[in-house]
Amino acid sequence: SLALEDFPGGGDGFELVSRFCYNNGRIPITIPTVSTLYCAAIYLGMTDKLSNCNLLQQAESFLEGLFYWGWGDVLVCLKSCETFFSFADSSGLVDKLITTLLAKIAQNSDISLLCSSNSSSSPSSPDNANVKPSSNRRLSRLSSSSASNHSGANNNSGSSNNHNINNKAWWFDDL
């Protein structure tokens, strides 16, 4: 057994890179393996300075399609960074994945939920005296959507509105 504690992906990551090397610079890159291959390529310096057919370039090319991936695919890729998170974070990969998730959330969110405000979560509210302004905006969005959900649930005429709000917040369940 080979222990590679600092290597992104450990022994499994090393095996993937070995396959790449022994297969003349070709390896099938998939969503579950791209983060490991990307970070391992950075770790080993596998750039175009060493070879035109380099692992880093291939992993970056695969990641260019990130914004077209499904929600679950982005989460799978992010989850695969778990064992080498600090390396993935310092390489910028985690930022790319989080940015993609946020873009998907924004794309599928109802703009009225993002822009609405609630008087109970105003910056001058005693409950929010020690909360940063950016947190107040988040609290406002959450409390107004929560209030909308409760009012729709208690009113039969608002049931379609409640259903619409629940559809717009589909991504909460995945997180």
C-alpha positions in Angstrom: 0.0 0.0 0.0 1.3 3.4 -1.0 0.5 6.4 1.3 0.5 9.7 -0.5 -0.9 12.1 2.1 -0.2 15.4 0.3 -1.1 14.2 -3.1 -4.6 15.4 -4.3 -6.8 12.3 -4.1 -4.2 10.2 -2.4 -3.5 6.8 -3.9 -6.6 7.0 -6.1 -5.4 10.3 -7.5 -1.9 9.0 -8.1 -3.4 6.0 -10.0 -5.4 8.3 -12.3 -2.3 10.3 -13.1 -0.4 7.0 -13.7 -3.0 5.9 -16.1 -2.7 9.2 -18.0 1.1 8.8 -18.2 1.1 5.2 -19.3 -1.7 5.8 -21.8 0.4 8.4 -23.8 -1.4 11.4 -22.3 -5.0 10.1 -22.7 -7.5 9.4 -20.0 -11.2 9.6 -19.9 -12.0 12.6 -17.8 -15.4 12.4 -16.0 -17.2 14.6 -13.6 -16.2 12.5 -10.6 -12.6 12.5 -11.6 -12.0 15.9 -13.0 -11.3 17.7 -9.7 -8.7 15.0 -8.7 -7.0 15.2 -12.1 -7.1 19.0 -12.2 -5.5 19.3 -8.7 -3.0 16.5 -9.3 -1.9 18.2 -12.6 -1.3 21.4 -10.7 0.5 19.6 -7.9 2.8 17.8 -10.4 3.2 20.8 -12.7 1.8 19.0 -15.7 1.5 22.1 -17.9 2.2 22.9 -21.5 5.8 23.7 -20.6 6.4 20.0 -20.2 4.2 18.6 -23.0 1.6 19.8 -25.5 -0.6 16.9 -24.5 -0.7 17.9 -20.8 -3.1 16.8 -18.1 -3.8 20.3 -16.8 -4.9 21.6 -20.2 -7.2 18.6 -20.6 -8.8 19.0 -17.2 -9.2 22.8 -17.8 -10.9 22.1 -21.1 -13.3 19.7 -19.4 -14.1 22.3 -16.7 -14.9 24.9 -19.4 -18.2 23.2 -19.8 -19.0 23.6 -16.1 -21.8 26.1 -16.6 -23.6 23.5 -18.7 -23.5 20.7 -16.2 -26.5 19.7 -14.2 -27.0 20.8 -10.6 -26.2 17.3 -9.4 -23.1 17.0 -11.5 -21.6 20.2 -10.0 -22.4 18.9 -6.5 -20.7 15.5 -7.3 -17.6 17.4 -8.5 -17.5 19.6 -5.4 -18.0 16.6 -3.1 -15.1 14.8 -4.8 -12.8 17.7 -3.6 -13.5 16.7 0.0 -10.3 14.8 0.7 -8.1 17.5 -0.7 -10.3 20.5 -0.1 -7.5 23.0 0.9 -5.6 22.2 -2.3 -8.7 22.5 -4.4 -9.6 25.8 -2.7 -6.1 27.3 -3.2 -6.1 26.3 -6.8 -9.4 28.2 -7.4 -11.4 25.1 -8.3 -13.7 25.4 -5.3 -14.5 29.0 -6.3 -15.3 27.9 -9.8 -17.7 25.2 -8.5 -19.4 27.5 -5.9 -19.8 30.3 -8.5 -21.5 27.8 -10.8 -23.8 26.7 -8.1 -24.7 30.3 -7.2 -25.3 31.1 -10.9 -27.7 28.1 -11.1 -29.5 29.3 -8.0 -29.8 32.8 -9.3 -31.0 31.5 -12.7 -33.7 29.5 -11.1 -34.8 31.9 -8.4 -37.8 34.2 -8.5 -36.6 37.8 -8.7 -39.4 38.9 -6.4 -38.0 36.7 -3.6 -34.6 38.4 -4.0 -35.8 41.9 -4.0 -38.5 41.8 -1.4 -38.0 43.2 2.1 -39.6 42.7 5.5 -39.9 45.4 8.1 -38.9 42.9 10.9 -35.5 42.4 9.3 -34.6 46.0 8.6 -31.1 47.2 9.5 -32.5 49.2 12.4 -34.4 46.3 13.9 -33.2 45.4 17.5 -32.9 41.8 16.5 -30.4 42.7 13.8 -28.3 45.4 15.6 -25.1 43.3 15.5 -25.7 41.7 12.1 -23.7 42.9 9.0 -25.7 44.6 6.2 -25.0 41.8 3.8 -26.5 39.4 6.4 -29.5 41.6 6.7 -30.2 41.3 3.0 -30.0 37.5 3.3 -32.2 37.5 6.4 -34.7 39.7 4.6 -34.9 37.3 1.6 -35.3 34.3 3.9 -37.8 35.8 6.2 -40.0 37.2 3.4 -39.9 33.9 1.5 -40.8 32.1 4.8 -43.6 34.5 5.5 -44.9 34.0 1.9 -44.8 30.2 2.4 -46.7 30.4 5.7 -49.4 32.8 4.4 -49.9 30.6 1.3 -50.2 27.5 3.4 -53.0 29.0 5.5 -55.0 30.4 2.6 -56.6 28.1 0.0 -56.6 30.8 -2.6 -52.8 31.2 -2.2 -52.0 27.6 -2.7 -50.8 28.1 -6.2 -48.6 31.0 -5.0 -47.2 28.7 -2.3 -46.5 26.0 -4.8 -44.7 28.5 -7.1 -42.5 29.6 -4.3 -41.6 26.0 -3.3 -40.8 25.3 -7.0 -38.4 28.3 -7.1 -36.6 27.0 -3.9 -35.9 23.5 -5.3 -32.2 23.8 -4.7 -32.5 24.0 -0.9 -33.2 20.2 -0.7 -30.0 19.4 -2.6 -27.8 21.4 -0.2 
